[in-house]
Protein backbone atom coordinates (compact mmCIF):
# COMPACT_ATOMS: atom_id res chain seq x y z
CA UNK A 1 0.00 0.00 0.00
CA UNK A 2 1.31 3.43 -0.96
CA UNK A 3 2.72 5.73 1.69
CA UNK A 4 1.04 9.12 1.20
CA UNK A 5 3.55 10.75 3.57
CA UNK A 6 6.21 10.23 0.87
CA UNK A 7 4.78 13.21 -1.02
CA UNK A 8 7.46 15.91 -1.15
CA UNK A 9 10.33 13.51 -0.38
CA UNK A 10 13.51 14.50 -2.23
CA UNK A 11 16.48 12.43 -3.22
CA UNK A 12 20.10 13.51 -2.99
CA UNK A 13 21.57 15.39 -5.95
CA UNK A 14 23.51 13.35 -8.48
CA UNK A 15 25.31 13.94 -11.76
CA UNK A 16 24.45 12.66 -15.22
CA UNK A 17 27.09 12.81 -17.93
CA UNK A 18 25.71 12.77 -21.46
CA UNK A 19 28.51 10.64 -22.91
CA UNK A 20 29.09 10.41 -26.69
CA UNK A 21 29.41 6.61 -26.70
CA UNK A 22 26.37 6.12 -24.50
CA UNK A 23 24.30 8.37 -26.78
CA UNK A 24 25.21 6.15 -29.74
CA UNK A 25 24.53 2.94 -27.77
CA UNK A 26 21.16 4.23 -26.55
CA UNK A 27 20.17 5.39 -30.04
CA UNK A 28 21.09 1.97 -31.45
CA UNK A 29 19.26 0.12 -28.69
CA UNK A 30 16.08 2.14 -29.22
CA UNK A 31 16.30 1.87 -33.03
CA UNK A 32 16.61 5.64 -33.41
CA UNK A 33 17.56 6.57 -36.95
CA UNK A 34 18.24 10.31 -36.97
CA UNK A 35 21.87 10.94 -38.04
CA UNK A 36 22.38 13.52 -35.27
CA UNK A 37 22.33 10.69 -32.72
CA UNK A 38 25.34 9.02 -34.31
CA UNK A 39 27.61 11.77 -35.56
CA UNK A 40 28.22 15.45 -35.24
CA UNK A 41 29.68 17.56 -32.55
CA UNK A 42 27.83 17.93 -30.32
CA UNK A 43 25.67 14.86 -30.80
CA UNK A 44 21.99 15.22 -30.10
CA UNK A 45 20.69 12.29 -28.02
CA UNK A 46 17.16 10.89 -28.40
CA UNK A 47 14.79 12.73 -26.03
CA UNK A 48 14.28 9.55 -23.99
CA UNK A 49 18.03 9.32 -23.30
CA UNK A 50 17.34 10.97 -19.95
CA UNK A 51 15.89 7.62 -18.85
CA UNK A 52 19.50 6.58 -18.23
CA UNK A 53 19.34 8.56 -14.97
CA UNK A 54 18.33 5.30 -13.32
CA UNK A 55 21.90 4.06 -13.80
CA UNK A 56 23.36 7.30 -12.42
CA UNK A 57 20.97 7.54 -9.45
CA UNK A 58 22.10 4.19 -8.11
CA UNK A 59 25.67 5.53 -7.81
CA UNK A 60 24.57 8.07 -5.17
CA UNK A 61 23.08 6.86 -1.89
CA UNK A 62 19.64 8.35 -1.32
CA UNK A 63 19.29 9.81 -4.83
CA UNK A 64 16.13 7.90 -5.74
CA UNK A 65 13.18 8.67 -3.43
CA UNK A 66 10.82 6.25 -5.26
CA UNK A 67 11.21 3.51 -2.64
CA UNK A 68 9.59 5.85 -0.08
CA UNK A 69 6.30 5.63 -1.99
CA UNK A 70 6.11 1.90 -1.20
CA UNK A 71 3.90 0.80 -4.08
CA UNK A 72 3.40 -2.97 -3.98
CA UNK A 73 5.43 -4.46 -6.87
CA UNK A 74 2.87 -7.29 -7.20
CA UNK A 75 0.11 -4.77 -7.95
CA UNK A 76 2.13 -1.88 -9.31
CA UNK A 77 3.30 -0.88 -12.76
CA UNK A 78 4.95 1.92 -14.66
CA UNK A 79 2.07 3.94 -16.07
CA UNK A 80 3.61 6.90 -17.86
CA UNK A 81 6.89 8.67 -18.63
CA UNK A 82 7.03 12.26 -19.83
CA UNK A 83 9.92 14.58 -20.68
CA UNK A 84 9.69 18.36 -20.73
CA UNK A 85 12.54 20.37 -22.30
CA UNK A 86 13.14 24.07 -21.66
CA UNK A 87 15.17 24.50 -24.84
CA UNK A 88 17.05 21.95 -26.95
CA UNK A 89 17.79 18.55 -25.36
CA UNK A 90 21.20 18.45 -23.67
CA UNK A 91 23.94 17.58 -26.16
CA UNK A 92 26.58 14.88 -25.79
CA UNK A 93 29.35 16.17 -23.56
CA UNK A 94 26.95 17.91 -21.16
CA UNK A 95 27.16 17.36 -17.41
CA UNK A 96 23.79 17.69 -15.71
CA UNK A 97 23.03 18.04 -12.01
CA UNK A 98 19.86 16.13 -11.16
CA UNK A 99 17.45 15.77 -8.27
CA UNK A 100 14.29 13.69 -7.97
CA UNK A 101 11.28 14.35 -5.76
CA UNK A 102 7.92 12.72 -5.16
CA UNK A 103 5.51 15.31 -6.51
CA UNK A 104 2.21 13.63 -5.71
CA UNK A 105 0.48 10.50 -4.46
CA UNK A 106 -3.25 10.28 -5.12
CA UNK A 107 -6.14 7.85 -5.64
CA UNK A 108 -8.78 7.38 -8.32
CA UNK A 109 -11.66 4.95 -8.64
CA UNK A 110 -10.82 2.06 -10.94
CA UNK A 111 -13.03 -0.51 -12.61
CA UNK A 112 -11.50 -3.99 -12.61
CA UNK A 113 -8.81 -3.61 -9.97
CA UNK A 114 -10.77 -1.42 -7.58
CA UNK A 115 -9.20 1.80 -6.34
CA UNK A 116 -6.02 2.93 -8.14
CA UNK A 117 -3.18 4.70 -6.36
CA UNK A 118 -0.89 6.88 -8.47
CA UNK A 119 2.50 8.33 -7.59
CA UNK A 120 4.43 10.88 -9.63
CA UNK A 121 8.19 11.42 -9.36
CA UNK A 122 9.74 14.46 -11.03
CA UNK A 123 13.45 14.64 -11.81
CA UNK A 124 14.95 18.02 -12.63
CA UNK A 125 18.01 18.30 -14.90
CA UNK A 126 20.13 21.46 -14.50
CA UNK A 127 23.13 22.63 -16.49
CA UNK A 128 26.47 23.85 -15.08
CA UNK A 129 24.93 27.30 -14.46
CA UNK A 130 22.03 25.79 -12.47
CA UNK A 131 19.53 26.53 -15.25
CA UNK A 132 16.64 24.04 -15.51
CA UNK A 133 17.03 22.36 -18.91
CA UNK A 134 14.62 19.41 -18.60
CA UNK A 135 12.26 17.50 -16.35
CA UNK A 136 11.28 13.84 -16.37
CA UNK A 137 7.93 12.82 -14.91
CA UNK A 138 7.52 9.16 -13.97
CA UNK A 139 4.06 7.94 -13.00
CA UNK A 140 3.52 4.62 -11.27
CA UNK A 141 0.17 3.05 -10.40
CA UNK A 142 -0.92 0.36 -7.94
CA UNK A 143 -4.21 -1.54 -8.10
CA UNK A 144 -6.21 -2.07 -4.93
CA UNK A 145 -6.62 -5.80 -5.59
CA UNK A 146 -4.03 -8.31 -6.77
CA UNK A 147 -4.46 -9.30 -10.44
CA UNK A 148 -5.88 -12.73 -9.50
CA UNK A 149 -8.79 -11.05 -7.68
CA UNK A 150 -9.65 -8.61 -10.51
DRENPAVO-194079 format. One line per 10 residues: for each residue x, y, z of N, C-alpha, C. Coordinates in nm, 4 decimals. Example, Ala and Ser with C-alpha at 12.3 -4.5 7.8 and 13.67 -1.06 7.14 Angstrom:
<recs>
1.3190:-0.5690:0.7800:1.2300:-0.4500:0.7800:1.3200:-0.3300:0.7800  1.2850:-0.2250:0.7080:1.3670:-0.1060:0.7140:1.2900:0.0030:0.7870
</recs>
This chain:
<recs>
0.0845:-0.1181:0.0000:0.0000:0.0000:0.0000:0.0886:0.1240:0.0000  0.0525:0.2207:-0.0795:0.1311:0.3430:-0.0962:0.1380:0.4226:0.0339  0.2509:0.4872:0.0530:0.2720:0.5731:0.1691:0.2515:0.7187:0.1252  0.1373:0.7765:0.1618:0.1040:0.9122:0.1204:0.1969:1.0158:0.1834  0.2629:0.9804:0.2936:0.3550:1.0750:0.3566:0.4840:1.0914:0.2755  0.5011:1.0104:0.1711:0.6209:1.0233:0.0867:0.6131:1.1456:-0.0043  0.4946:1.2038:-0.0173:0.4780:1.3212:-0.1023:0.5724:1.4311:-0.0545  0.6495:1.4857:-0.1471:0.7462:1.5906:-0.1152:0.8856:1.5385:-0.0845  0.8997:1.4069:-0.0674:1.0326:1.3506:-0.0384:1.1274:1.3802:-0.1543  1.2500:1.4193:-0.1216:1.3509:1.4499:-0.2226:1.4685:1.3554:-0.2081
1.5260:1.3214:-0.3219:1.6480:1.2427:-0.3219:1.7690:1.3347:-0.3191  1.8847:1.2754:-0.2964:2.0099:1.3505:-0.2992:2.0424:1.3897:-0.4433  2.1145:1.4990:-0.4611:2.1574:1.5392:-0.5950:2.2572:1.4383:-0.6494  2.2555:1.4236:-0.7817:2.3507:1.3352:-0.8484:2.3807:1.3913:-0.9861  2.4903:1.3459:-1.0444:2.5310:1.3935:-1.1761:2.4966:1.2930:-1.2843  2.4654:1.3463:-1.4024:2.4447:1.2659:-1.5224:2.5358:1.3234:-1.6296  2.6229:1.2395:-1.6841:2.7093:1.2805:-1.7934:2.6502:1.2274:-1.9231  2.6252:1.3156:-2.0165:2.5705:1.2766:-2.1461:2.6909:1.2389:-2.2327  2.7292:1.1116:-2.2259:2.8505:1.0637:-2.2914:2.8251:1.0301:-2.4384  2.9202:1.0665:-2.5246:2.9085:1.0414:-2.6689:2.8790:0.8942:-2.6988
2.9591:0.8046:-2.6433:2.9413:0.6613:-2.6697:2.8077:0.6096:-2.6207  2.7651:0.6569:-2.5057:2.6366:0.6118:-2.4503:2.5195:0.6638:-2.5332  2.5345:0.7839:-2.5895:2.4298:0.8365:-2.6779:2.4137:0.7438:-2.7975  2.5268:0.7055:-2.8587:2.5209:0.6147:-2.9744:2.4609:0.4794:-2.9360  2.5042:0.4244:-2.8219:2.4525:0.2943:-2.7772:2.3023:0.3013:-2.7510  2.2580:0.4077:-2.6852:2.1159:0.4230:-2.6553:2.0361:0.4378:-2.7841  2.0865:0.5194:-2.8765:2.0170:0.5388:-3.0042:2.0054:0.4060:-3.0790  2.1125:0.3284:-3.0794:2.1090:0.1971:-3.1454:2.0083:0.1044:-3.0772  2.0127:0.1017:-2.9458:1.9258:0.0116:-2.8690:1.7777:0.0453:-2.8859  1.7483:0.1722:-2.9076:1.6083:0.2140:-2.9224:1.5675:0.2281:-3.0689
1.6554:0.1836:-3.1583:1.6305:0.1871:-3.3031:1.6061:0.3290:-3.3545  1.6698:0.4268:-3.2916:1.6614:0.5639:-3.3411:1.7382:0.5720:-3.4726  1.6914:0.6536:-3.5639:1.7560:0.6572:-3.6950:1.8075:0.7947:-3.7361  1.7796:0.8974:-3.6577:1.8243:1.0307:-3.6975:1.9769:1.0390:-3.6925  2.0399:1.0887:-3.7986:2.1871:1.0939:-3.8039:2.2503:1.1730:-3.6899  2.1787:1.2711:-3.6339:2.2380:1.3522:-3.5267:2.2662:1.2714:-3.4003  2.2067:1.1539:-3.3888:2.2329:1.0692:-3.2721:2.3651:0.9942:-3.2863  2.4170:0.9851:-3.4062:2.5340:0.9019:-3.4307:2.6590:0.9801:-3.4690  2.6427:1.1000:-3.5191:2.7612:1.1770:-3.5560:2.7323:1.3250:-3.5362  2.8356:1.4020:-3.5450:2.8215:1.5448:-3.5241:2.8804:1.5830:-3.3907
2.9114:1.7071:-3.3799:2.9679:1.7560:-3.2555:2.9014:1.8886:-3.2246  2.8176:1.9010:-3.1250:2.7828:1.7934:-3.0323:2.6710:1.7046:-3.0864  2.6739:1.5795:-3.0429:2.5670:1.4865:-3.0796:2.4394:1.5262:-3.0069  2.3289:1.4973:-3.0702:2.1991:1.5218:-3.0101:2.1403:1.3865:-2.9711  2.1245:1.3589:-2.8408:2.0688:1.2290:-2.8016:1.9182:1.2228:-2.8237  1.8621:1.1018:-2.8369:1.7159:1.0890:-2.8396:1.6583:1.1495:-2.7106  1.5403:1.2072:-2.7197:1.4790:1.2726:-2.6026:1.4680:1.1784:-2.4832  1.4441:1.0513:-2.5090:1.4275:0.9554:-2.3992:1.5600:0.9110:-2.3377  1.6721:0.9644:-2.3874:1.8032:0.9317:-2.3303:1.8086:0.9618:-2.1806  1.7319:1.0609:-2.1367:1.7341:1.0974:-1.9947:1.6881:0.9831:-1.9047
1.6263:0.8813:-1.9623:1.5885:0.7625:-1.8850:1.7109:0.6971:-1.8207  1.8278:0.7196:-1.8776:1.9504:0.6585:-1.8233:1.9833:0.7101:-1.6841  1.9090:0.8079:-1.6339:1.9342:0.8556:-1.4975:1.9260:0.7431:-1.3962  1.8467:0.6408:-1.4274:1.8327:0.5301:-1.3319:1.9676:0.4654:-1.3027  2.0564:0.4612:-1.4020:2.1904:0.4060:-1.3802:2.2765:0.5009:-1.2977  2.2557:0.6307:-1.3141:2.3356:0.7299:-1.2422:2.2850:0.7484:-1.0992  2.1528:0.7389:-1.0792:2.0969:0.7536:-0.9447:2.1516:0.6481:-0.8505  2.1670:0.5264:-0.9005:2.2102:0.4186:-0.8114:2.3538:0.4361:-0.7636  2.4295:0.5271:-0.8235:2.5670:0.5534:-0.7809:2.5742:0.6472:-0.6613  2.4615:0.7129:-0.6281:2.4572:0.8073:-0.5169:2.3545:0.7601:-0.4148
2.4000:0.7293:-0.2950:2.3082:0.6863:-0.1894:2.2001:0.7916:-0.1669  2.0759:0.7466:-0.1615:1.9638:0.8352:-0.1316:1.9179:0.9220:-0.2475  1.9668:0.8962:-0.3686:1.9294:0.9810:-0.4826:1.7884:0.9510:-0.5339  1.7426:0.8284:-0.5192:1.6131:0.7903:-0.5743:1.5095:0.7767:-0.4619  1.4162:0.8725:-0.4513:1.3177:0.8668:-0.3432:1.1995:0.7741:-0.3713  1.1973:0.7070:-0.4871:1.0820:0.6252:-0.5262:1.0482:0.5186:-0.4231  1.1481:0.4588:-0.3606:1.1207:0.3514:-0.2642:1.0371:0.4000:-0.1462  1.0380:0.5302:-0.1189:0.9590:0.5848:-0.0077:0.8093:0.5798:-0.0354  0.7715:0.5694:-0.1624:0.6302:0.5633:-0.1990:0.5703:0.4294:-0.1569  0.6488:0.3241:-0.1641:0.6107:0.1897:-0.1202:0.4919:0.1307:-0.1968
0.4904:0.1496:-0.3283:0.3898:0.0796:-0.4080:0.4232:-0.0687:-0.4062  0.3214:-0.1516:-0.3993:0.3397:-0.2968:-0.3977:0.3796:-0.3436:-0.5376  0.4991:-0.4034:-0.5537:0.5425:-0.4463:-0.6869:0.4528:-0.5542:-0.7486  0.3775:-0.6263:-0.6675:0.2873:-0.7291:-0.7196:0.1635:-0.6666:-0.7845  0.1302:-0.5438:-0.7424:0.0111:-0.4771:-0.7945:0.0438:-0.3445:-0.8625  0.1720:-0.3146:-0.8748:0.2125:-0.1876:-0.9315:0.2706:-0.2011:-1.0704  0.2702:-0.0897:-1.1419:0.3300:-0.0883:-1.2758:0.3692:0.0540:-1.3121  0.4559:0.0629:-1.4096:0.4953:0.1920:-1.4664:0.3818:0.2354:-1.5572  0.3241:0.3517:-1.5318:0.2067:0.3944:-1.6065:0.2386:0.4960:-1.7154  0.3356:0.5834:-1.6896:0.3613:0.6898:-1.7862:0.5004:0.7468:-1.7628
0.5611:0.7964:-1.8701:0.6891:0.8668:-1.8631:0.6790:0.9865:-1.9550  0.7128:1.1032:-1.9048:0.7033:1.2264:-1.9834:0.8314:1.3065:-1.9652  0.8749:1.3717:-2.0725:0.9923:1.4578:-2.0680:0.9509:1.5972:-2.1137  0.9951:1.6968:-2.0394:0.9688:1.8362:-2.0731:1.1053:1.9022:-2.0886  1.1277:1.9698:-2.2035:1.2537:2.0373:-2.2298:1.2302:2.1879:-2.2326  1.3209:2.2615:-2.1705:1.3139:2.4074:-2.1663:1.4208:2.4641:-2.2602  1.4171:2.4188:-2.3842:1.5169:2.4503:-2.4843:1.5553:2.3204:-2.5527  1.6653:2.3186:-2.6284:1.7047:2.1945:-2.6954:1.7479:2.0885:-2.5937  1.7310:1.9607:-2.6274:1.7787:1.8554:-2.5363:1.9290:1.8709:-2.5131  1.9776:1.8331:-2.3953:2.1203:1.8452:-2.3667:2.2026:1.7642:-2.4676
2.3101:1.8228:-2.5160:2.3945:1.7576:-2.6160:2.4970:1.6672:-2.5493  2.5499:1.5741:-2.6286:2.6578:1.4881:-2.5794:2.7714:1.5771:-2.5304  2.8294:1.5383:-2.4186:2.9346:1.6168:-2.3562:2.8843:1.6984:-2.2388  2.7520:1.7119:-2.2253:2.6949:1.7913:-2.1159:2.7053:1.7155:-1.9838  2.7217:1.7902:-1.8770:2.7163:1.7357:-1.7407:2.5954:1.8007:-1.6759  2.5017:1.7185:-1.6308:2.3791:1.7691:-1.5706:2.3755:1.7346:-1.4224  2.3249:1.8259:-1.3436:2.3033:1.8041:-1.2006:2.1557:1.7723:-1.1866  2.1240:1.6626:-1.1204:1.9863:1.6128:-1.1163:1.9383:1.5945:-0.9729  1.8083:1.6065:-0.9561:1.7454:1.5773:-0.8274:1.6036:1.5314:-0.8528  1.5634:1.4248:-0.7840:1.4286:1.3687:-0.7971:1.3478:1.3972:-0.6714
1.2176:1.4143:-0.6902:1.1280:1.4347:-0.5762:0.9934:1.3679:-0.6058  0.9260:1.3273:-0.5018:0.7916:1.2717:-0.5164:0.6961:1.3905:-0.5180  0.6377:1.4138:-0.6348:0.5509:1.5308:-0.6513:0.4113:1.5070:-0.5947  0.3572:1.3877:-0.6184:0.2209:1.3627:-0.5709:0.1950:1.2132:-0.5544  0.1016:1.1850:-0.4660:0.0479:1.0502:-0.4455:-0.1022:1.0712:-0.4291  -0.1815:1.0056:-0.5141:-0.3252:1.0284:-0.5116:-0.3996:0.9027:-0.5564  -0.5299:0.9006:-0.5307:-0.6143:0.7853:-0.5641:-0.7231:0.8238:-0.6631  -0.7640:0.7236:-0.7412:-0.8783:0.7377:-0.8323:-0.9561:0.6067:-0.8283  -1.0847:0.6160:-0.8560:-1.1661:0.4947:-0.8638:-1.1301:0.4206:-0.9914  -1.1097:0.2899:-0.9782:-1.0825:0.2058:-1.0941:-1.2018:0.1176:-1.1228
-1.1928:0.0395:-1.2282:-1.3030:-0.0506:-1.2614:-1.2686:-0.1923:-1.2169  -1.1793:-0.2569:-1.2878:-1.1503:-0.3988:-1.2614:-1.0691:-0.4224:-1.1352  -0.9691:-0.3376:-1.1104:-0.8808:-0.3610:-0.9966:-0.9167:-0.2818:-0.8736  -1.0373:-0.2236:-0.8713:-1.0771:-0.1416:-0.7575:-1.0064:-0.0072:-0.7609  -0.9843:0.0495:-0.6457:-0.9199:0.1800:-0.6340:-0.7774:0.1746:-0.6911  -0.7365:0.2819:-0.7591:-0.6017:0.2926:-0.8144:-0.5264:0.4013:-0.7385  -0.4027:0.3719:-0.7011:-0.3180:0.4704:-0.6356:-0.2060:0.5076:-0.7310  -0.1910:0.6361:-0.7561:-0.0893:0.6879:-0.8466:0.0180:0.7614:-0.7676  0.1399:0.7553:-0.8151:0.2497:0.8334:-0.7586:0.3286:0.8924:-0.8747  0.3683:1.0182:-0.8590:0.4432:1.0882:-0.9635:0.5764:1.1348:-0.9053
0.6856:1.0964:-0.9729:0.8190:1.1422:-0.9359:0.8707:1.2332:-1.0466  0.9183:1.3504:-1.0084:0.9740:1.4462:-1.1031:1.1243:1.4546:-1.0796  1.1998:1.4451:-1.1880:1.3447:1.4638:-1.1806:1.3791:1.5880:-1.2602  1.4498:1.6806:-1.1969:1.4955:1.8020:-1.2635:1.6388:1.7824:-1.3109  1.6682:1.8348:-1.4296:1.8014:1.8300:-1.4896:1.8487:1.9735:-1.5061  1.9600:2.0090:-1.4445:2.0126:2.1460:-1.4504:2.1525:2.1461:-1.5110  2.1818:2.2519:-1.5869:2.3135:2.2625:-1.6492:2.4158:2.3162:-1.5487  2.5376:2.3399:-1.5950:2.6469:2.3845:-1.5077:2.6168:2.5186:-1.4411  2.5307:2.6005:-1.5032:2.4934:2.7300:-1.4458:2.3737:2.7198:-1.3514  2.3195:2.5985:-1.3337:2.2030:2.5787:-1.2474:2.0708:2.6028:-1.3172
2.0749:2.6276:-1.4475:1.9525:2.6531:-1.5246:1.8790:2.5214:-1.5494  1.7470:2.5221:-1.5257:1.6644:2.4043:-1.5508:1.6554:2.3810:-1.7013  1.7050:2.2656:-1.7481:1.7034:2.2361:-1.8915:1.5992:2.1298:-1.9276  1.5603:2.0454:-1.8312:1.4621:1.9410:-1.8604:1.4035:1.8869:-1.7307  1.2883:1.8231:-1.7449:1.2260:1.7495:-1.6350:1.1766:1.6164:-1.6887  1.1867:1.5147:-1.6063:1.1284:1.3840:-1.6372:1.0198:1.3587:-1.5337  0.9045:1.3130:-1.5800:0.7927:1.2825:-1.4907:0.7600:1.1338:-1.5053  0.7806:1.0592:-1.3993:0.7518:0.9160:-1.3969:0.6252:0.8954:-1.3154  0.5294:0.8254:-1.3718:0.4060:0.7945:-1.2997:0.3947:0.6443:-1.2821  0.3762:0.6027:-1.1587:0.3518:0.4622:-1.1268:0.2100:0.4480:-1.0742
0.1527:0.3287:-1.0877:0.0167:0.3051:-1.0397:0.0111:0.1692:-0.9707  -0.0712:0.1607:-0.8682:-0.0925:0.0364:-0.7937:-0.2423:0.0091:-0.7895  -0.2802:-0.1161:-0.8198:-0.4211:-0.1544:-0.8103:-0.4532:-0.1931:-0.6667  -0.5786:-0.1746:-0.6289:-0.6212:-0.2075:-0.4925:-0.6166:-0.3582:-0.4678  -0.6548:-0.4339:-0.5705:-0.6621:-0.5802:-0.5588:-0.5515:-0.6446:-0.6414  -0.4995:-0.7568:-0.5950:-0.4030:-0.8313:-0.6765:-0.4678:-0.8744:-0.8074  -0.3897:-0.8927:-0.9139:-0.4463:-0.9296:-1.0442:-0.5370:-1.0540:-1.0404  -0.5075:-1.1502:-0.9547:-0.5884:-1.2729:-0.9497:-0.7292:-1.2466:-0.8955  -0.7481:-1.1383:-0.8252:-0.8794:-1.1052:-0.7681:-0.9576:-1.0092:-0.8575  -0.8988:-0.9613:-0.9650:-0.9652:-0.8607:-1.0506:-1.0753:-0.9201:-1.1320
</recs>
